[in-house]
Amino acid sequence: MKAIVVVDKNWGIGRDKKLLVHLPGDLKYFKEHTLGKTIVMGRETLESLPGGRPLLNRNNIVLTRNKGYRADCSICHSKEELLKMVKDENTEEVFIIGGEKVYKQFLPYCDTCYVTKIDKTLDADKFFYNLDEDENFSVVYESGVIEEDGTRYKFVEYRRK
Ligand SMILES: NC(=O)c1ccc[n+]([C@@H]2O[C@H](COP(=O)([O-])OP(=O)(O)OC[C@H]3O[C@@H](n4cnc5c(N)ncnc54)[C@H](OP(=O)(O)O)[C@@H]3O)[C@@H](O)[C@H]2O)c1
C-alpha cells in the first residue's frame, strides 16, 4: 500500500475538517497518482470532498463503523475488513488518502509515502506521522521547490527501508 498526503512544516494535515491549503499543482499530482487506482479514506475525509462525493474514476473505499452508511461507494467497517477487501489487489494500486485516523492505522502497511511538503507552518488540528524522525523510512525522491499563490512546496517520496 501507499499513502499520499500534503503536510505543513509540522506534519499538520487539516483543520476544522478541511484541508489546510488548496494547491492546484498538488491536486494534479494527487490525481496523476490515484486515477484508476483504489483509494481508501475515512468517513470524515469523504464528507470533506467537494459535494461530499466519492472521487471519479477511482475505486473509493470508505471506512465507517456506521452499518447503515450510504451506498454510492464501497464501505468497510473495520481495519481487518479493509485488509481483506484489498488482499487480492496489487498493493502498488492501493492508496491510503486520509485523514489522520486512517493514516495512523494503515501507515504500518505502507511501503511508500508521497508527501507534498508545504514550506509554511499552518494552524492544524490533525497530523500525519513525522517520517523524517522514523529510521524505517528514507527519502528516495525530492522535487525542486514549486511556488503557487505565494506558497512554496515540494514533492517528496519516502520508501520503507
Ligand atoms: N492533508 C491531507 O493530505 C489530508 C488528506 C485527507 C484528509 N485530511 C484532513 O484530515 C481531517 C480528517 O481526519 P480525521 O482523522 O478527523 O478523519 P478520517 O480519518 O477521515 O475519518 C475518521 C472516521 O473514519 C472511520 N474509521 C476510521 N477508522 C476506522 C476503522 N478502523 N473501522 C471503521 N471505521 C473507521 C470512522 O467513521 P465513523 O465515525 O463514521 O464510524 C471515523 O470517525 C480533515 O481535516 C481532512 O481535511 C488531510
The ligand as an ORCA input file, in Angstrom:
! r2SCAN-3c Opt
* xyz 0 1
  N      -3.526     16.853      4.089
  C      -4.021     15.760      3.537
  O      -3.420     15.188      2.626
  C      -5.323     15.218      4.029
  C      -5.886     14.086      3.430
  C      -7.113     13.610      3.920
  C      -7.742     14.265      4.974
  N      -7.161     15.352      5.525
  C      -7.789     16.050      6.657
  O      -7.889     15.152      7.767
  C      -9.019     15.549      8.568
  C      -9.903     14.335      8.778
  O      -9.207     13.374      9.531
  P      -9.916     12.563     10.720
  O      -8.863     11.767     11.434
  O     -10.741     13.520     11.508
  O     -10.984     11.659      9.949
  P     -10.846     10.435      8.901
  O      -9.657      9.598      9.226
  O     -11.021     10.963      7.528
  O     -12.215      9.656      9.239
  C     -12.386      9.132     10.541
  C     -13.611      8.247     10.503
  O     -13.354      7.090      9.700
  C     -13.996      5.978     10.265
  N     -12.969      4.993     10.651
  C     -11.653      5.201     10.888
  N     -11.041      4.036     11.201
  C     -11.988      3.078     11.152
  C     -11.983      1.678     11.365
  N     -10.862      1.002     11.687
  N     -13.139      0.998     11.241
  C     -14.291      1.647     10.898
  N     -14.363      2.982     10.671
  C     -13.218      3.681     10.805
  C     -14.798      6.463     11.445
  O     -16.052      6.865     10.910
  P     -17.439      6.842     11.737
  O     -17.335      7.955     12.741
  O     -18.492      7.074     10.688
  O     -17.525      5.474     12.370
  C     -14.000      7.689     11.860
  O     -14.750      8.617     12.615
  C      -9.706     16.686      7.816
  O      -9.260     17.926      8.324
  C      -9.221     16.478      6.383
  O      -9.268     17.657      5.620
  C      -5.982     15.840      5.071
*
